[in-house]
């Protein structure tokens, strides 16, 4: 389980109600894979490099990084960055039109504050080098990364506490409520 964010181009009015881009065709259930231009690939690599400058613990790997302009492709390019080996467990899936961000519900107390501060700093770095903004589905809105730290912590921390409490109970692990 993780606290998730979606970073993408929210359009001209970031205060308007919005949701992340659709990844699957509603009628067929097939993935929506758009052609990828060299410009999008360059932006993806720029984001990955900027994330590594912001947070040196991130490990980065690329997959299928080629232009698909003018051709069909059954899997799009992606760049995955995470700190699984030495950090908070955060991960960034950098896709041609969006970035999916995950922070596992692991960090408690002061550690949760440090994890979310690092995560927000990384998301600010992404917003600084892209036309994208960060959408928080838990809060159901686009975040103001300069002002929403306390609200994100207030949403994240109680879930971690409940999960850790469930570990110490006689209930099955999936019944943490």
N, C-alpha and C positions, 0 to 999 in steps of 0.2 A: 504494500500500500504506500502511496506517495501523495504529496501535495503537488499538484500539477499546474503548470502555466502554459499559455500559448502566446507566442510572440509573432505578430504578422502585421501586415498593412491594414489598419482599421479604417482607412479612408480619410476624407477631409475633416470629418467631425468626430474626434475621439470620444466625445461625451454622448454621442448617439448610441442607443442600444445596439449591440453587435455580438456576434459569436464567431468562434474560429472557423476557418475555411472547412468546407466539406471534403472528406477524403474518399468517400464511397458514393457511387451513383445510387440514389434512393430507389430506383426501379429495379436495377439489375444486381446491386450489391457489389459490383465490380469496382476495384480501386480507380480513382480518377488520377490519371498520370498525364500531366501536361508536358508538352515539349520543353526541353531545358536549353536555354541559350547560353552562350559563353559568358554573357554578362551576369546571368544568375549564378553560374559556377564560380565566377570571380567574387561575387558578393558572399557566397557561402564560404569560400576560403578566407575572405577578409574577416568574416564573423569569427571563424575558428581561430585565426591568428590573434584577433583582438581579445577573445576569451582567454587564450593562453597568456597574453601579456597581463591581463587583469588577475588571473588566478593560475599561477605556475604549476599547481598540482594536477591540473587537468591533463588527461591523456587523450590524444586525438587520433581517430582513424577514419579513413575515407573509404567509401564504397560506391562503385559504379560511376565514378566522376568523369563523365563524358557528355558532350553536347548531344542532345537528341532532337535538335531542331529539324523538322521536316521528316521525322520518322516515328514509327510506333515503338514503344518500349514497355516491357511488362514490369519493370522495376526501376524506379527513379533513383537518381544519385542521392547520397546522403553523407553527412559527416557526423560522427558521433564523438562527443567529448564528455568525459566523466572523471570523477576523482574517487572511484571505487576502491583503489588500492591504498590511498592515503588521504582521507578527507571525510566529508560529510555524506558521501554517497550520491551527490547531485549528478544529474546527467542532462546533456543538451543534445537533442537530435536536430541537426541543422538540415533542413529540407529546402528545395528550390523556392518555395513561397512562404515558408513559416519555420518556426523553431519551437519544438516541444521541449519543455523543461520539467524535470521531476526532482523532488527532494523527498527521500524516504522519511516516514514517520519514525525516526530513531532518536534524534537529538532532544535532550531535556534541559530545562532550566537555562543557565547561562550559555550552555553549548547550543541550544536552539536559537538563541539570540545571535550568536556568532555565525551559525550556519545560514540563517536568513539574511543577515547583513552581507555575508559573502555572496549569497545568491542574488540579492538585489543589486549589489555592485556589478556583478556579471551581467545582469539584465540591463542595467544602465549602459554598460559598455556596448551591448548589442544595439540598444536604441540610439546610441551616439553614432554608430557607423551604418545604420540602415534607416529606411523610412518606416520601420515597424514600431509598434507599441505592444505592451504586455497586457494580456487578458487573463484574469484570474477567475476560473469557473467556480471556485468555492465562494467567492464574493459576487460572482456574476456581473463583473464590470471590468473595464480597462483601468489599470492601476496608474496612479501618479507615484512613480518610484521615489520621488523626493519626500513624499508625505505619508505613504501608506504602510511604512514599516511596522508600526504598532498594531495596525489592524491585521496584517498578515500573521504576525506572531500570535495575536489573540485568537486567530482561527486555527493555526497550526498546533500550538502548545496543548490545548485541551484534548485533542485527538491522540497525541503522543502519550499524554498522561493516562487516558483510558486504555490505550493499547498496552502500555506497560503494566497497568493495573490488572488487565485480563491475563497477562502472563503469570501473575502471582495468585490467580484464583483457580478454583476447581472446574471452572467452565471451559468448554472447548475454546480453542484459540480464536475462532471466527466470531464468537459471541462476546464482543468487547463492549457492547452497549448495555 
